[in-house]
Amino acid sequence: MSGDVPVPGQIKTRRHRASHRARRSPEKQCSGIAPIAAMEDVDVSRQLKQMTDFIRQEAVEKATEIEIAAAEEFQIEKLQLLEAEKKKIRQEYERKEKQVGIKKKIDYSMQLNASRIKVLQAQDDLVTNMMEATRKELLYTSRDHQAYKRLLRILIVQSLLRLKEPAVVLRCRKEDLELVDSVLESARNEYAERAHVYPPEIVVDRHVYLPSAPSHYQAHGPSCSGGVVMASRDGKIVCENTLDARLQVVFRKKLPEHKGTPLDEQSQSHGSSPTAKHQWPTVPYPHCRAGPNQ
């Protein structure tokens, strides 16, 4: 019974203990919550630190990747620009080298042409001086009447052999007319004997004469040192066999032939004549040409 129903004293004691526990419970409760809160703050701080460290690490790695990619792109771009500039430099160098080569060739060609012109001019001056000196010597040939008479006969026979015409016209200088008349018959007969034909008819032109010998008074005018010019009766073929023409024969035959020299160029410009026969020289003289009537 006493265990089931409390007595008043027991009730008071229980109330006192309960009030005492009630007075102590807030402190005991606070002392129990503080360790839990402290543990939660530590976890949160640790988690925050882990998160920030992770984010920071991610940022560092990303920045490193960006730097590496930028460095690679920079190297590629730098190499491309470097190769492009090298190519430009090579092209510019090749262009300048080509220009230098062309300029050297042009300079060499100009110097070579200048040297050739000097050589040609020297040769032309030499030939001109020799021609002038020889022309002066020809003046003495016509003064020796006996020698000049024999020369006229030879020139007439050569012209007849060249023309091979039954009738021809002869033209000479006025001062040579008497000498020509004196050798005309013998020249006809010699030609007939050598060509095995009848003596041709030779008509001396007594209206138009060849120019006179050159003199100081007519240094630049037409002149003839001697000889004859013969043509067919119809005037279609003309054979020039003057001393001046024979002088050209000698110079063309005796002087060395140089390709590109004034004499060679002059010979090429005149063209070649058929090969002469009956002791005619191999050069195109006596000069036979088409007459004005052809």
C-alpha positions in Angstrom: 0.0 0.0 0.0 2.7 2.5 1.0 4.3 1.9 -2.4 1.2 2.7 -4.3 -0.2 5.8 -2.5 2.3 8.5 -1.8 2.2 10.3 1.5 2.2 14.1 1.8 5.8 14.2 2.7 6.8 12.2 -0.2 4.8 14.4 -2.5 6.6 17.5 -1.2 10.0 15.9 -1.6 9.2 14.9 -5.2 8.0 18.4 -6.0 11.2 19.9 -4.6 13.3 17.5 -6.7 11.3 18.3 -9.8 11.6 22.0 -9.2 15.4 21.6 -8.7 15.6 19.6 -11.9 13.6 22.3 -13.6 15.9 25.0 -12.4 18.9 23.0 -13.6 17.5 21.9 -17.0 18.3 25.1 -19.1 22.0 25.0 -18.2 22.2 21.3 -18.9 20.3 21.9 -22.2 22.7 24.7 -23.3 25.7 22.7 -22.4 24.4 19.9 -24.7 23.6 22.1 -27.7 26.9 24.0 -27.8 29.0 21.0 -28.9 26.6 20.2 -31.6 26.6 23.7 -33.0 30.4 23.9 -32.8 30.6 20.6 -34.7 28.2 21.9 -37.4 30.3 25.2 -37.8 33.4 23.2 -38.3 31.8 21.0 -40.9 30.4 24.0 -42.8 33.7 25.8 -42.7 35.5 22.7 -44.0 32.9 22.2 -46.7 33.1 25.8 -47.7 36.9 25.6 -47.8 36.7 22.5 -49.9 34.3 24.2 -52.3 36.4 27.3 -52.6 39.5 25.2 -53.0 37.8 23.2 -55.7 36.6 26.3 -57.5 40.0 27.9 -57.2 41.6 24.8 -58.5 39.1 24.7 -61.4 39.9 28.3 -62.2 43.6 27.7 -62.1 43.3 24.7 -64.4 41.1 26.6 -66.7 43.4 29.6 -66.8 46.3 27.2 -67.4 44.5 25.7 -70.3 43.7 29.1 -71.7 47.3 30.2 -71.4 48.5 27.0 -73.1 46.0 27.3 -75.9 46.9 31.0 -76.3 50.6 30.2 -76.4 50.0 27.5 -79.0 47.9 29.8 -81.1 50.5 32.5 -80.8 53.2 30.1 -81.9 51.2 29.0 -84.9 50.3 32.5 -85.9 53.9 33.6 -85.4 55.2 30.8 -87.6 52.7 31.6 -90.3 53.6 35.2 -90.3 57.3 34.3 -90.2 56.9 32.0 -93.2 54.9 34.6 -95.1 57.5 37.2 -94.5 60.3 34.8 -95.5 58.4 34.0 -98.7 58.0 37.7 -99.4 61.7 38.3 -98.8 62.7 35.3 -101.0 60.4 36.6 -103.8 61.8 40.1 -103.5 65.3 38.8 -103.5 64.6 36.6 -106.6 63.0 39.6 -108.3 66.0 41.8 -107.6 68.4 39.1 -108.6 66.6 38.7 -111.9 66.7 42.5 -112.4 70.4 42.5 -111.7 70.9 39.6 -114.2 68.9 41.4 -116.8 70.7 44.6 -116.2 74.1 42.8 -116.5 73.0 41.3 -119.8 71.8 44.6 -121.1 75.0 46.3 -120.1 77.1 43.5 -121.6 75.1 43.7 -124.8 75.4 47.5 -125.0 79.2 47.3 -124.4 79.5 44.5 -127.0 77.5 46.5 -129.5 79.5 49.6 -128.8 82.7 47.6 -129.3 81.4 46.2 -132.5 80.4 49.6 -133.7 83.9 50.9 -133.0 85.4 48.0 -134.8 83.1 48.5 -137.8 83.7 52.2 -137.8 87.5 51.6 -137.7 87.2 49.1 -140.6 85.0 51.4 -142.6 87.4 54.3 -142.0 90.3 52.1 -143.1 88.5 51.0 -146.2 87.4 54.5 -147.1 91.0 55.8 -146.7 92.4 53.0 -148.8 89.7 53.6 -151.4 90.4 57.3 -151.6 94.2 56.6 -151.8 93.6 54.1 -154.6 91.3 56.4 -156.5 94.1 59.0 -156.5 96.4 56.4 -157.9 93.9 55.6 -160.7 94.3 59.1 -162.0 97.8 58.3 -163.0 96.7 55.2 -164.9 94.7 57.1 -167.5 97.6 59.5 -168.0 99.8 56.8 -169.4 98.1 56.5 -172.8 99.8 53.3 -174.0 99.0 51.4 -170.8 95.5 52.9 -170.6 94.9 52.1 -174.2 95.6 48.4 -173.6 93.4 48.5 -170.5 90.5 49.9 -172.4 90.7 47.1 -175.0 90.7 44.5 -172.2 87.7 46.2 -170.5 85.8 46.3 -173.8 86.5 42.6 -174.5 85.4 41.7 -170.9 82.2 43.6 -171.3 81.4 41.9 -174.6 82.0 38.5 -173.0 79.7 39.5 -170.2 76.9 40.8 -172.4 77.1 38.2 -175.2 75.0 40.5 -177.4 75.3 40.8 -181.2 74.9 44.6 -181.0 75.9 46.8 -178.0 76.2 50.5 -177.1 79.4 51.8 -175.6 79.7 54.8 -173.4 83.0 56.3 -172.2 84.5 59.6 -171.0 84.7 62.3 -173.5 88.5 62.5 -173.1 88.8 58.8 -173.8 86.8 58.8 -177.0 89.8 58.8 -179.3 91.5 56.0 -177.5 88.3 53.9 -177.5 87.9 54.4 -181.3 91.5 53.2 -181.8 91.0 49.9 -179.9 87.4 49.2 -180.9 88.1 47.0 -184.0 90.8 44.9 -182.2 88.5 44.4 -179.3 85.7 43.2 -181.6 87.9 40.7 -183.3 89.4 39.4 -180.0 85.9 38.9 -178.6 84.8 37.0 -181.8 87.8 34.8 -181.6 87.3 33.9 -178.0 83.5 33.5 -178.1 83.5 31.8 -181.5 80.9 34.2 -182.9 80.8 37.0 -185.5 82.2 40.3 -184.4 79.4 42.3 -182.7 78.2 45.7 -183.7 79.5 48.3 -181.3 77.9 51.8 -181.4 79.7 54.5 -179.4 77.4 56.9 -177.7 78.7 60.3 -178.8 75.9 62.3 -177.1 76.1 61.2 -173.5 79.5 60.6 -171.8 80.7 59.3 -168.5 81.7 61.9 -165.9 85.2 63.3 -166.1 88.0 62.3 -163.7 87.7 63.6 -160.1 89.3 67.0 -159.4 89.6 69.5 -156.6 86.9 71.6 -158.2 84.4 68.7 -158.2 85.4 66.8 -155.2 81.8 65.8 -154.3 80.3 65.6 -157.7 80.0 62.6 -160.0 83.3 61.4 -161.4 84.8 58.5 -163.3 88.4 57.5 -163.3 88.2 55.7 -166.6 86.9 52.6 -168.3 83.7 51.9 -170.2 80.0 51.2 -169.7 78.3 48.9 -172.2 74.7 47.9 -172.7 72.5 45.9 -175.0 70.8 47.9 -177.9 67.5 47.7 -176.2 69.0 49.0 -172.9 67.7 46.1 -170.8 71.2 44.9 -169.7 73.9 47.3 -168.7 77.5 46.3 -167.9 79.5 48.8 -165.9 83.2 48.1 -166.4 84.8 51.3 -165.3 88.0 51.7 -163.2 85.9 52.7 -160.2 83.9 49.5 -160.6 87.1 47.4 -160.9 88.3 49.1 -157.8 85.3 47.8 -156.0 86.1 44.3 -157.4 89.6 44.4 -155.9 88.4 45.5 -152.5 85.7 42.9 -152.3 88.0 40.2 -153.4 91.2 41.0 -151.5 90.0 42.4 -148.2 89.2 39.8 -145.5 85.5 39.0 -145.3 84.2 39.7 -141.9 80.6 39.0 -141.1 78.8 42.2 -140.3 81.5 44.5 -141.8 80.4 47.4 -144.0 81.8 45.7 -147.1 80.0 42.5 -146.4 76.8 44.2 -145.6 77.1 46.3 -148.8 77.7 43.1 -150.8 74.7 41.4 -149.2 72.5 44.5 -149.9 73.5 44.5 -153.6 72.8 40.8 -154.0 74.9 38.3 -155.9 75.2 38.1 -159.7 75.6 34.9 -161.8 79.0 33.4 -161.9 81.2 35.1 -164.6 82.7 33.0 -167.3 85.6 33.5 -169.8 88.1 34.7 -167.3 85.7 37.0 -165.5 86.3 37.5 -161.8 84.2 35.5 -159.4 82.9 38.7 -157.8 79.9 40.5 -159.2 81.9 42.9 -161.5 81.8 44.1 -164.2 78.5 45.1 -162.8 75.7 44.1 -165.1 72.3 45.3 -164.2 68.8 45.8 -165.7 68.5 48.9 -167.8 65.9 51.6 -167.4 63.9 50.2 -170.3 63.2 46.9 -168.8 
